[in-house]
């Protein structure tokens, strides 16, 4: 698993792990961004502040875009 330079990791006293980007949004490409009390069954997946289910996160990981369809649209692709 590659280490992301733009992501900070915080471990709280109760054992929760939180990963966030430099612009203070929960974010982690390589796995769950929030693991409450170290329980992987309750893990939450976040990319640039947008929460995804595990299945949606896997699709975004393969897509390498991670943005919703309305934020990643190019002007050439817009049909009016």
Secondary structure by P-SEA (a helix, b strand, c coil): ccccccbbbbbcccbbbbbbccccccccccccccccccccccbbbbcccccccaaaaaaaaaaccccccccccccccccc
